[in-house]
């Protein structure tokens, strides 16, 4: 399965980064690029359960391809979620089921820095995406 263009660009940028400090800065920058969710979208129904931080997720289907929007109150999580969205936006429900989340963050060079709670949170976001696409 080929990567969406935004995911391929992210992969190149993160693989070119020298060390964790530069990746952490990039992560914060990616989080700042997330379009803000409306206050109406920041509701209980869109809150992802299983995250220590607050994460809201909205999914919309366009011509058989999913577009997700998300926000978080935590900067690092916002960056991780932005990278997840780069990987999954534009995929069909079937393609979404095949996304290897640990493999994606490993390719980006971020897996060692993902604490168990952050990994669990990202898995909760991915699980919520699956639920929305059903």
MDAnalysis code that builds the backbone (N, CA, C; Angstrom):
import MDAnalysis as mda
import numpy as np

u = mda.Universe.empty(402, n_residues=134, atom_resindex=np.repeat(np.arange(134), 3), trajectory=True)
u.add_TopologyAttr("name", ["N", "CA", "C"] * 134)
u.add_TopologyAttr("resid", np.arange(1, 135))
u.add_TopologyAttr("resname", ["UNK", "UNK", "UNK", "UNK", "UNK", "UNK", "UNK", "UNK", "UNK", "UNK", "UNK", "UNK", "UNK", "UNK", "UNK", "UNK", "UNK", "UNK", "UNK", "UNK", "UNK", "UNK", "UNK", "UNK", "UNK", "UNK", "UNK", "UNK", "UNK", "UNK", "UNK", "UNK", "UNK", "UNK", "UNK", "UNK", "UNK", "UNK", "UNK", "UNK", "UNK", "UNK", "UNK", "UNK", "UNK", "UNK", "UNK", "UNK", "UNK", "UNK", "UNK", "UNK", "UNK", "UNK", "UNK", "UNK", "UNK", "UNK", "UNK", "UNK", "UNK", "UNK", "UNK", "UNK", "UNK", "UNK", "UNK", "UNK", "UNK", "UNK", "UNK", "UNK", "UNK", "UNK", "UNK", "UNK", "UNK", "UNK", "UNK", "UNK", "UNK", "UNK", "UNK", "UNK", "UNK", "UNK", "UNK", "UNK", "UNK", "UNK", "UNK", "UNK", "UNK", "UNK", "UNK", "UNK", "UNK", "UNK", "UNK", "UNK", "UNK", "UNK", "UNK", "UNK", "UNK", "UNK", "UNK", "UNK", "UNK", "UNK", "UNK", "UNK", "UNK", "UNK", "UNK", "UNK", "UNK", "UNK", "UNK", "UNK", "UNK", "UNK", "UNK", "UNK", "UNK", "UNK", "UNK", "UNK", "UNK", "UNK", "UNK", "UNK", "UNK", "UNK"])
u.atoms.positions = np.array([
    [0.856, -1.183, 0.000],
    [0.000, 0.000, 0.000],
    [0.897, 1.241, 0.000],
    [0.669, 2.120, -0.951],
    [1.507, 3.316, -1.037],
    [1.048, 4.356, -0.021],
    [1.971, 5.206, 0.354],
    [1.686, 6.234, 1.350],
    [0.981, 7.418, 0.705],
    [0.015, 8.032, 1.420],
    [-0.534, 9.304, 0.944],
    [0.605, 10.327, 0.840],
    [0.461, 11.314, -0.047],
    [1.520, 12.297, -0.309],
    [1.998, 12.982, 0.967],
    [1.058, 13.378, 1.826],
    [1.444, 14.078, 3.056],
    [2.252, 13.163, 3.982],
    [1.888, 11.878, 4.017],
    [2.623, 10.919, 4.843],
    [4.029, 10.703, 4.287],
    [4.155, 10.625, 2.964],
    [5.468, 10.450, 2.340],
    [6.361, 11.654, 2.652],
    [5.786, 12.852, 2.605],
    [6.552, 14.066, 2.931],
    [6.997, 14.041, 4.390],
    [6.084, 13.659, 5.292],
    [6.416, 13.578, 6.722],
    [7.548, 12.583, 6.948],
    [7.450, 11.444, 6.289],
    [8.461, 10.395, 6.445],
    [9.841, 10.922, 6.050],
    [9.913, 11.623, 4.920],
    [11.178, 12.178, 4.448],
    [11.752, 13.173, 5.457],
    [10.900, 14.073, 5.943],
    [11.334, 15.110, 6.890],
    [11.850, 14.484, 8.188],
    [11.105, 13.507, 8.718],
    [11.502, 12.903, 9.993],
    [12.720, 12.008, 9.839],
    [12.846, 11.332, 8.701],
    [14.027, 10.484, 8.502],
    [15.281, 11.322, 8.307],
    [15.119, 12.545, 7.801],
    [16.268, 13.436, 7.619],
    [16.677, 14.117, 8.927],
    [15.813, 14.086, 9.929],
    [16.101, 14.749, 11.207],
    [17.239, 14.026, 11.913],
    [18.121, 14.818, 12.528],
    [19.244, 14.201, 13.238],
    [18.957, 14.182, 14.734],
    [18.444, 13.084, 15.196],
    [18.248, 12.913, 16.631],
    [16.879, 13.308, 17.140],
    [16.657, 12.950, 18.398],
    [15.354, 13.118, 19.016],
    [14.960, 14.584, 19.190],
    [15.912, 15.456, 19.555],
    [15.563, 16.866, 19.779],
    [14.961, 17.491, 18.530],
    [15.574, 17.221, 17.381],
    [15.058, 17.774, 16.133],
    [13.691, 17.168, 15.801],
    [13.532, 15.863, 16.056],
    [12.233, 15.216, 15.808],
    [11.161, 15.783, 16.732],
    [11.531, 16.060, 17.977],
    [10.561, 16.632, 18.934],
    [10.099, 18.001, 18.456],
    [11.026, 18.813, 17.953],
    [10.647, 20.128, 17.408],
    [9.724, 19.973, 16.211],
    [10.069, 19.035, 15.326],
    [9.232, 18.769, 14.150],
    [7.832, 18.326, 14.569],
    [7.792, 17.500, 15.608],
    [6.512, 16.992, 16.115],
    [5.625, 18.147, 16.570],
    [6.206, 19.092, 17.306],
    [5.454, 20.273, 17.770],
    [4.953, 21.086, 16.568],
    [5.821, 21.234, 15.564],
    [5.435, 21.994, 14.365],
    [4.277, 21.326, 13.635],
    [4.333, 20.003, 13.517],
    [3.236, 19.290, 12.848],
    [1.925, 19.495, 13.598],
    [2.015, 19.504, 14.925],
    [0.814, 19.721, 15.733],
    [0.207, 21.093, 15.510],
    [1.067, 22.083, 15.271],
    [0.574, 23.444, 15.041],
    [-0.122, 23.573, 13.689],
    [0.136, 22.634, 12.777],
    [-0.472, 22.681, 11.446],
    [-1.870, 22.064, 11.420],
    [-2.256, 21.410, 12.505],
    [-3.604, 20.830, 12.546],
    [-4.629, 21.958, 12.476],
    [-5.556, 21.907, 11.532],
    [-6.595, 22.933, 11.511],
    [-7.418, 22.841, 12.798],
    [-7.730, 23.976, 13.407],
    [-8.473, 23.919, 14.666],
    [-9.885, 23.358, 14.462],
    [-10.328, 22.582, 15.424],
    [-11.711, 22.093, 15.413],
    [-12.605, 23.192, 15.950],
    [-13.813, 23.228, 15.469],
    [-14.770, 24.204, 15.994],
    [-15.136, 23.808, 17.424],
    [-15.602, 24.770, 18.185],
    [-16.030, 24.462, 19.559],
    [-17.157, 23.429, 19.540],
    [-18.002, 23.487, 18.503],
    [-19.104, 22.516, 18.383],
    [-18.575, 21.090, 18.220],
    [-17.420, 20.948, 17.534],
    [-16.824, 19.621, 17.336],
    [-16.118, 19.112, 18.593],
    [-15.768, 20.035, 19.500],
    [-15.113, 19.626, 20.749],
    [-16.177, 19.258, 21.777],
    [-16.914, 18.209, 21.456],
    [-18.004, 17.775, 22.329],
    [-17.731, 16.359, 22.819],
    [-18.501, 15.932, 23.780],
    [-18.344, 14.605, 24.390],
    [-18.399, 13.492, 23.337],
    [-19.293, 13.641, 22.360],
    [-19.464, 12.600, 21.338],
    [-18.195, 12.392, 20.511],
    [-17.375, 13.426, 20.367],
    [-16.150, 13.337, 19.561],
    [-14.893, 13.109, 20.399],
    [-15.053, 13.022, 21.709],
    [-13.916, 12.797, 22.603],
    [-13.470, 11.342, 22.487],
    [-12.170, 11.134, 22.306],
    [-11.628, 9.768, 22.206],
    [-11.368, 9.265, 23.620],
    [-11.980, 8.146, 23.963],
    [-11.773, 7.559, 25.293],
    [-10.577, 6.621, 25.241],
    [-9.763, 6.637, 26.295],
    [-8.564, 5.812, 26.331],
    [-7.303, 6.648, 26.195],
    [-7.453, 7.964, 26.085],
    [-6.307, 8.874, 26.027],
    [-6.190, 9.598, 27.361],
    [-4.960, 9.769, 27.843],
    [-4.764, 10.542, 29.077],
    [-5.045, 12.012, 28.815],
    [-4.655, 12.486, 27.629],
    [-4.939, 13.863, 27.220],
    [-6.308, 13.882, 26.564],
    [-6.860, 15.070, 26.437],
    [-8.123, 15.171, 25.718],
    [-7.828, 15.203, 24.224],
    [-8.459, 14.296, 23.490],
    [-8.344, 14.256, 22.035],
    [-9.747, 14.164, 21.460],
    [-10.038, 15.058, 20.518],
    [-11.320, 15.017, 19.819],
    [-11.057, 14.589, 18.390],
    [-11.952, 13.755, 17.847],
    [-11.781, 13.229, 16.495],
    [-13.103, 13.308, 15.747],
    [-13.031, 13.837, 14.532],
    [-14.196, 13.921, 13.656],
    [-13.805, 13.282, 12.330],
    [-14.664, 12.438, 11.793],
    [-14.396, 11.800, 10.502],
    [-15.523, 12.057, 9.528],
    [-15.149, 12.315, 8.285],
    [-16.149, 12.526, 7.232],
    [-15.749, 11.716, 6.007],
    [-16.742, 11.113, 5.368],
    [-16.515, 10.305, 4.176],
    [-16.765, 11.153, 2.933],
    [-15.776, 11.212, 2.028],
    [-15.895, 11.940, 0.758],
    [-15.555, 10.976, -0.366],
    [-16.517, 10.643, -1.201],
    [-16.283, 9.768, -2.361],
    [-15.538, 8.481, -1.991],
    [-15.939, 7.854, -0.899],
    [-15.324, 6.586, -0.499],
    [-14.007, 6.710, 0.238],
    [-13.558, 7.952, 0.489],
    [-12.293, 8.175, 1.191],
    [-12.552, 8.998, 2.447],
    [-11.892, 8.603, 3.521],
    [-12.097, 9.248, 4.820],
    [-11.180, 10.439, 5.019],
    [-11.730, 11.494, 5.589],
    [-10.965, 12.670, 6.009],
    [-11.235, 12.872, 7.494],
    [-10.184, 12.849, 8.265],
    [-10.323, 13.026, 9.705],
    [-9.771, 14.384, 10.121],
    [-10.396, 14.951, 11.130],
    [-9.903, 16.163, 11.780],
    [-9.783, 15.824, 13.254],
    [-8.813, 16.436, 13.908],
    [-8.616, 16.135, 15.323],
    [-7.971, 17.315, 16.017],
    [-8.078, 17.297, 17.329],
    [-7.418, 18.299, 18.155],
    [-7.099, 17.666, 19.499],
    [-6.154, 18.258, 20.190],
    [-5.796, 17.782, 21.524],
    [-5.364, 18.969, 22.369],
    [-5.524, 18.816, 23.677],
    [-5.081, 19.865, 24.595],
    [-3.579, 19.748, 24.882],
    [-2.935, 18.683, 24.427],
    [-1.507, 18.456, 24.697],
    [-0.699, 18.623, 23.410],
    [0.340, 19.458, 23.451],
    [1.109, 19.771, 22.234],
    [1.746, 18.546, 21.586],
    [2.379, 17.701, 22.395],
    [3.050, 16.529, 21.841],
    [2.036, 15.581, 21.205],
    [0.924, 15.382, 21.873],
    [-0.130, 14.512, 21.347],
    [-0.694, 15.101, 20.057],
    [-0.857, 16.418, 20.018],
    [-1.357, 17.072, 18.799],
    [-0.428, 16.754, 17.623],
    [0.879, 16.780, 17.859],
    [1.844, 16.442, 16.812],
    [1.734, 14.991, 16.373],
    [1.615, 14.090, 17.336],
    [1.480, 12.662, 17.019],
    [0.193, 12.401, 16.246],
    [-0.881, 13.053, 16.665],
    [-2.170, 12.887, 15.984],
    [-2.077, 13.460, 14.559],
    [-1.385, 14.592, 14.402],
    [-1.214, 15.187, 13.067],
    [-0.495, 14.207, 12.137],
    [0.513, 13.512, 12.666],
    [1.235, 12.525, 11.858],
    [0.372, 11.313, 11.556],
    [-0.487, 10.940, 12.493],
    [-1.419, 9.842, 12.246],
    [-2.398, 10.243, 11.140],
    [-2.922, 11.471, 11.208],
    [-3.857, 11.939, 10.180],
    [-3.182, 11.998, 8.808],
    [-1.906, 12.407, 8.791],
    [-1.166, 12.441, 7.519],
    [-1.128, 11.044, 6.907],
    [-1.040, 10.048, 7.768],
    [-0.947, 8.653, 7.306],
    [-2.291, 8.093, 6.836],
    [-3.388, 8.526, 7.451],
    [-4.678, 7.876, 7.168],
    [-5.652, 8.700, 6.330],
    [-5.482, 10.015, 6.278],
    [-6.452, 10.815, 5.527],
    [-6.425, 10.458, 4.050],
    [-7.615, 10.290, 3.500],
    [-7.743, 9.942, 2.087],
    [-7.837, 8.453, 1.833],
    [-7.734, 7.656, 2.889],
    [-7.829, 6.207, 2.730],
    [-9.288, 5.763, 2.742],
    [-9.540, 4.607, 2.128],
    [-10.858, 3.984, 2.229],
    [-10.912, 3.244, 3.571],
    [-12.096, 2.806, 3.954],
    [-12.247, 2.062, 5.213],
    [-11.381, 0.790, 5.192],
    [-11.303, 0.126, 4.036],
    [-10.507, -1.109, 3.925],
    [-9.022, -0.804, 4.101],
    [-8.551, 0.269, 3.464],
    [-7.132, 0.635, 3.588],
    [-6.797, 1.042, 5.017],
    [-7.733, 1.712, 5.659],
    [-7.533, 2.149, 7.041],
    [-7.289, 0.949, 7.959],
    [-8.004, -0.153, 7.695],
    [-7.857, -1.370, 8.511],
    [-6.444, -1.946, 8.422],
    [-5.721, -1.621, 7.350],
    [-4.387, -2.202, 7.129],
    [-3.252, -1.340, 7.649],
    [-3.574, -0.181, 8.206],
    [-2.515, 0.716, 8.688],
    [-1.799, 0.073, 9.875],
    [-0.486, 0.030, 9.780],
    [0.364, -0.511, 10.840],
    [0.885, 0.677, 11.657],
    [0.156, 0.994, 12.729],
    [0.487, 2.171, 13.534],
    [1.893, 2.094, 14.142],
    [2.253, 0.984, 14.823],
    [3.625, 0.913, 15.368],
    [4.678, 1.021, 14.265],
    [4.416, 0.388, 13.129],
    [5.354, 0.440, 12.009],
    [5.523, 1.853, 11.478],
    [4.419, 2.614, 11.416],
    [4.455, 3.992, 10.930],
    [5.316, 4.863, 11.838],
    [5.093, 4.782, 13.152],
    [5.882, 5.609, 14.067],
    [7.327, 5.129, 14.161],
    [7.556, 3.850, 13.904],
    [8.908, 3.321, 13.848],
    [9.637, 3.898, 12.628],
    [8.956, 3.939, 11.471],
    [9.548, 4.518, 10.258],
    [9.917, 5.986, 10.476],
    [9.078, 6.695, 11.232],
    [9.325, 8.110, 11.508],
    [10.445, 8.317, 12.527],
    [10.872, 7.224, 13.180],
    [11.915, 7.325, 14.194],
    [11.385, 7.814, 15.534],
    [10.083, 7.613, 15.767],
    [9.469, 8.126, 16.989],
    [9.041, 7.028, 17.961],
    [9.116, 5.772, 17.561],
    [8.542, 4.709, 18.397],
    [9.222, 4.579, 19.755],
    [10.530, 4.798, 19.822],
    [11.229, 4.647, 21.106],
    [10.798, 5.724, 22.102],
    [10.344, 6.864, 21.565],
    [9.938, 7.958, 22.448],
    [8.463, 7.873, 22.845],
    [7.743, 6.914, 22.293],
    [6.325, 6.780, 22.635],
    [6.199, 6.013, 23.942],
    [5.767, 6.700, 24.964],
    [5.540, 6.019, 26.243],
    [4.347, 5.078, 26.058],
    [4.209, 4.080, 26.947],
    [3.049, 3.185, 26.830],
    [1.720, 3.950, 26.822],
    [1.613, 5.010, 27.636],
    [0.336, 5.736, 27.675],
    [0.088, 6.472, 26.361],
    [1.147, 7.013, 25.732],
    [0.974, 7.680, 24.425],
    [0.619, 6.662, 23.350],
    [1.274, 5.506, 23.378],
    [0.947, 4.447, 22.416],
    [-0.507, 4.023, 22.583],
    [-0.924, 3.845, 23.833],
    [-2.313, 3.466, 24.090],
    [-3.274, 4.530, 23.586],
    [-2.918, 5.789, 23.792],
    [-3.752, 6.892, 23.332],
    [-3.878, 6.912, 21.816],
    [-2.754, 6.716, 21.119],
    [-2.793, 6.699, 19.653],
    [-3.586, 5.502, 19.146],
    [-3.435, 4.368, 19.822],
    [-4.232, 3.197, 19.443],
    [-5.715, 3.453, 19.676],
    [-6.037, 4.204, 20.724],
    [-7.437, 4.557, 20.987],
    [-7.978, 5.449, 19.872],
    [-7.141, 6.371, 19.371],
    [-7.556, 7.242, 18.261],
    [-7.805, 6.396, 17.010],
    [-6.884, 5.472, 16.705],
    [-7.030, 4.608, 15.537],
    [-8.282, 3.731, 15.675],
    [-8.503, 3.198, 16.867],
    [-9.687, 2.368, 17.118],
    [-10.962, 3.181, 16.884],
    [-10.950, 4.436, 17.330],
    [-12.109, 5.309, 17.129],
    [-12.321, 5.574, 15.630],
    [-11.234, 5.690, 14.872],
    [-11.344, 5.856, 13.411],
    [-12.040, 4.642, 12.799],
    [-11.634, 3.444, 13.255],
    [-12.265, 2.210, 12.750],
    [-13.763, 2.234, 13.049],
    [-14.112, 2.656, 14.287],
    [-15.520, 2.695, 14.678],
    [-16.306, 3.660, 13.782],
    [-15.714, 4.812, 13.477],
    [-16.396, 5.807, 12.646],
    [-16.611, 5.308, 11.214],
    [-15.706, 4.442, 10.732],
    [-15.797, 3.977, 9.348],
    [-16.703, 2.775, 9.187],
    [-17.208, 2.234, 10.258],
    [-18.075, 1.052, 10.169],
    [-19.474, 1.407, 9.720],
])
